[in-house]
């Protein structure tokens, strides 16, 4: 009954663990892969923008979507032509995101109605996020490697949890099958 789900979970988990190991072992390759995926995304979005533009009945949306599509194509070409610069920009973007969200989290530590533990958690998370963002601004090369390694660790943890879940589903399938065979 559940064997197919179990196998899929175990296979996806094993793939995630392998991807995580590659990301941790070779973070520069992982950063390059992120840049390549960004380029692929921009080209795919350019196609979507063109299809939206061509399906519109008014000139304003057509021009706007065509312009967005051209910007997408330009971003994809730049990403492929200058992957190092693209990686640095993507990392700095993540750093900016970390500083802004960290500031919001620190602000949330001062919300009324929160318990002391919740306030401390918000404040700590905010400080860590801001510090990470500042490190990324000062040393984007370290930030890129940190992001790749963090992604790798996350992928391995996710993969291991899927493998464990898959084996539990397999065990549940055997128990339910055994119970159904004896009930009949």
Secondary structure, DSSP 8 states (H G I E B T S, - for coil): --HHHHHHHHHHHHHHHHHHHHHHH-HHHHHHHHHHHHHHHHHHHHHHHHHHHHH-SSHHHHHHHHHHHHHHHHHHHHHHH-HHHHHHHHHHHHHHHHHHHHHHHHHHTT-TT--HHHHHHHHHHHHHHHHHHHHHHH-HHHHHHHHHHHHHHHHHHHHHHHHHHHHHHHHHHHHHHHHHHHH-
